[in-house]
């Protein structure tokens, strides 16, 4: 993706996935919880680091987590 394509993305799932995978180095794991399909984010060691509601493009606390990771 080019810089322009990334900047053109609206807040939401597509942008959050890019941040989680490319910036944070996480991978997504799909799972079934009480009969519902959901997901979580895991770090390179396999530890669960965030749930399906993690959204740095929408929630400031999650965005600050990204900032701290970059520092």
C-alpha contacts under 8 A as a table, 3 or more apart, distances in Angstrom:
res1	aa1	res2	aa2	distance
1	X	5	X	6.10
1	X	6	X	6.71
2	X	5	X	5.19
2	X	6	X	6.41
3	X	6	X	5.21
3	X	7	X	6.19
4	X	7	X	5.12
4	X	8	X	6.08
5	X	8	X	5.11
5	X	9	X	6.64
6	X	9	X	5.46
6	X	15	X	7.81
9	X	14	X	7.71
9	X	15	X	6.46
10	X	15	X	7.20
11	X	14	X	7.90
11	X	15	X	6.26
11	X	16	X	7.74
11	X	57	X	4.97
11	X	58	X	6.28
12	X	15	X	5.73
12	X	16	X	6.19
12	X	55	X	7.34
12	X	57	X	6.21
12	X	58	X	7.00
13	X	16	X	4.99
13	X	17	X	6.05
13	X	55	X	7.51
14	X	17	X	5.30
14	X	18	X	6.47
15	X	18	X	5.18
15	X	19	X	6.30
15	X	57	X	6.85
16	X	19	X	5.15
16	X	20	X	6.09
16	X	54	X	7.93
16	X	55	X	5.69
16	X	56	X	6.25
16	X	57	X	6.19
17	X	20	X	5.11
17	X	21	X	6.08
18	X	21	X	5.34
18	X	22	X	5.62
18	X	23	X	7.43
19	X	22	X	5.45
19	X	23	X	5.01
19	X	24	X	6.41
19	X	56	X	7.93
20	X	23	X	5.90
20	X	24	X	4.93
20	X	25	X	6.28
20	X	26	X	5.47
20	X	27	X	7.30
20	X	41	X	7.82
21	X	24	X	5.86
21	X	25	X	4.86
21	X	26	X	4.93
21	X	27	X	5.96
22	X	25	X	5.60
22	X	26	X	7.76
23	X	66	X	7.66
23	X	70	X	7.79
24	X	66	X	7.00
24	X	69	X	7.00
25	X	43	X	6.61
25	X	44	X	6.95
26	X	41	X	6.11
26	X	42	X	5.40
26	X	43	X	4.61
26	X	44	X	6.33
27	X	41	X	5.68
27	X	42	X	5.48
27	X	43	X	6.55
27	X	44	X	7.59
28	X	39	X	6.62
28	X	40	X	5.91
28	X	41	X	4.75
28	X	42	X	6.41
29	X	39	X	5.41
29	X	40	X	5.49
29	X	41	X	6.21
29	X	42	X	7.15
30	X	37	X	7.04
30	X	38	X	5.81
30	X	39	X	4.18
30	X	40	X	6.64
31	X	37	X	5.78
31	X	38	X	5.47
31	X	39	X	5.49
31	X	40	X	7.79
32	X	35	X	5.79
32	X	36	X	5.33
32	X	37	X	4.47
32	X	38	X	6.00
32	X	39	X	7.97
33	X	36	X	5.23
33	X	37	X	6.38
33	X	38	X	6.89
38	X	52	X	6.66
39	X	51	X	6.76
39	X	52	X	5.31
40	X	48	X	6.83
40	X	49	X	7.71
40	X	50	X	5.86
40	X	51	X	4.42
40	X	52	X	5.14
41	X	48	X	5.87
41	X	49	X	5.73
41	X	50	X	5.07
41	X	51	X	6.13
41	X	52	X	7.38
42	X	45	X	7.63
42	X	46	X	5.27
42	X	47	X	5.21
42	X	48	X	4.39
42	X	49	X	5.32
42	X	50	X	7.05
43	X	46	X	5.28
43	X	47	X	5.55
43	X	48	X	6.65
43	X	49	X	6.38
44	X	47	X	7.51
48	X	51	X	7.78
50	X	53	X	7.78
50	X	54	X	6.04
51	X	54	X	5.78
54	X	59	X	7.94
54	X	62	X	6.50
55	X	58	X	5.48
55	X	59	X	5.81
55	X	62	X	6.09
55	X	63	X	7.60
56	X	59	X	5.28
56	X	60	X	6.48
56	X	61	X	7.42
56	X	62	X	4.51
56	X	63	X	4.15
56	X	64	X	7.82
56	X	66	X	7.41
57	X	60	X	7.82
57	X	63	X	6.77
58	X	63	X	7.99
59	X	62	X	5.50
59	X	63	X	6.37
60	X	63	X	4.87
60	X	64	X	6.17
61	X	64	X	5.19
61	X	65	X	6.48
62	X	65	X	5.04
62	X	66	X	6.68
63	X	66	X	5.18
63	X	67	X	6.46
64	X	67	X	4.85
64	X	68	X	6.13
65	X	68	X	5.19
65	X	69	X	6.23
66	X	69	X	5.03
66	X	70	X	6.29
67	X	70	X	5.20
67	X	71	X	6.37
68	X	71	X	5.16
